[in-house]
Amino acid sequence: MEEHISEIYQIVDNQKIEEHITFIRINPIDIALTLRDVFNSLSDLSWIDNFDAEYIKSSFGVRAEATVKYIAENIIRNVDDSITTDSGEYVVSELARKSIVRELDYLDIPLGELIKEQKSGNPGFDFYSESKKQILLYGEAKYSSSRNAYGVAFEQIVRFEQEKRDHADLVDIDRFCSRIALNNVMNGQKGFIAAFASKNIPTSTLINNIKNNIHFKILSRFEELICIAVNL
């Protein structure tokens, strides 16, 4: 396939595992630039201006600014060429979110921690999008320094779905997606995004391993599933 390259990262693979299951692989080109780009992306709160009501702008502004301050002071203190467990999950989340918007032309919804009340460590999903078929997609990001993290991502998504955290998150994201997508969730029609750190393994081997994962098989029953490997 043709690679899509920016100065920060490149999409090295974008293929269908099944008709409703997509696999995307991302290769960050420069970790220091990637960390800076992720922080700059999280700090861009221009999306708040899309709301007309001042009370909504104020509410989201307070939530988002608290999160950005926390990330700046505790997660990405000094931009260098190292990735920690905490910063790794932000990198995986944000690159996955941006790649879905760019590659699939899906809805651009701010990262979950920016729009929820608690400033960091929110329970529930990490990020969201909406497909062109108006299916709401719930994303979970996992980072590991030593192994491919798809297993823990799949497992947590399955657990969150069983605990109905997808329903619990609706009150936080209802202003960012369509009414049809929200109603589809209530009717059991929804999708998921598993974003995870990947290591030096051929894509064909990685996909075969993913397809044999028991939690992947559970998630494959839903309307859509996107698997995003980030080479970290």
URTADA-V550011 format. One record per residue. N is the residue number from 1. PHI is phi in whole degrees, -180 to 180 (none if undefined). Layout:
BEGIN
N_PHI + N_PHI
END
This chain:
BEGIN
1_none + 2_-76 + 3_-81 + 4_-103 + 5_-121 + 6_-121 + 7_-73 + 8_-101 + 9_-154 + 10_-132 + 11_-86 + 12_-97 + 13_-157 + 14_-152 + 15_-144 + 16_-94 + 17_-80 + 18_-139 + 19_-57 + 20_-106 + 21_-124 + 22_-112 + 23_-118 + 24_-126 + 25_-124 + 26_-120 + 27_-121 + 28_-63 + 29_-83 + 30_-141 + 31_-64 + 32_-61 + 33_-66 + 34_-63 + 35_-60 + 36_-65 + 37_-65 + 38_-62 + 39_-65 + 40_-62 + 41_-65 + 42_-67 + 43_-80 + 44_-80 + 45_-103 + 46_-63 + 47_-62 + 48_-64 + 49_-68 + 50_-72 + 51_-89 + 52_-84 + 53_-72 + 54_-65 + 55_-67 + 56_-71 + 57_-58 + 58_-64 + 59_-62 + 60_-67 + 61_-62 + 62_-63 + 63_-62 + 64_-67 + 65_-65 + 66_-64 + 67_-67 + 68_-61 + 69_-63 + 70_-63 + 71_-63 + 72_-63 + 73_-87 + 74_-119 + 75_-109 + 76_-116 + 77_-71 + 78_-127 + 79_-72 + 80_-140 + 81_-104 + 82_-117 + 83_-117 + 84_-102 + 85_-59 + 86_-68 + 87_-67 + 88_-60 + 89_-71 + 90_-67 + 91_-63 + 92_-62 + 93_-60 + 94_-72 + 95_-67 + 96_-65 + 97_-61 + 98_-67 + 99_-69 + 100_-66 + 101_-64 + 102_-77 + 103_-82 + 104_-107 + 105_60 + 106_-88 + 107_-66 + 108_-91 + 109_-115 + 110_-58 + 111_-54 + 112_-52 + 113_-67 + 114_-79 + 115_-112 + 116_-95 + 117_-72 + 118_-72 + 119_-77 + 120_-160 + 121_72 + 122_-63 + 123_-70 + 124_103 + 125_-77 + 126_-84 + 127_-155 + 128_-145 + 129_-157 + 130_-134 + 131_-79 + 132_-68 + 133_-89 + 134_61 + 135_-105 + 136_-77 + 137_-114 + 138_-105 + 139_-111 + 140_-130 + 141_-116 + 142_-135 + 143_-123 + 144_-140 + 145_-82 + 146_-120 + 147_-152 + 148_-67 + 149_-100 + 150_-65 + 151_-62 + 152_-71 + 153_-66 + 154_-60 + 155_-60 + 156_-70 + 157_-61 + 158_-60 + 159_-65 + 160_-61 + 161_-65 + 162_-67 + 163_-86 + 164_61 + 165_-71 + 166_-64 + 167_-70 + 168_-63 + 169_-78 + 170_-60 + 171_-67 + 172_-86 + 173_-114 + 174_-64 + 175_-83 + 176_-107 + 177_-133 + 178_-80 + 179_-63 + 180_-64 + 181_-63 + 182_-63 + 183_-67 + 184_-62 + 185_-60 + 186_-64 + 187_-95 + 188_86 + 189_-100 + 190_-160 + 191_-141 + 192_-140 + 193_-126 + 194_-106 + 195_-109 + 196_-154 + 197_-72 + 198_-125 + 199_-108 + 200_-77 + 201_-142 + 202_-59 + 203_-58 + 204_-61 + 205_-68 + 206_-60 + 207_-65 + 208_-61 + 209_-65 + 210_-61 + 211_-65 + 212_-90 + 213_-76 + 214_-65 + 215_-76 + 216_-61 + 217_-63 + 218_-67 + 219_-70 + 220_-68 + 221_-82 + 222_-84 + 223_-61 + 224_-154 + 225_-140 + 226_-120 + 227_-109 + 228_-123 + 229_-95 + 230_-114 + 231_-75 + 232_-129
END
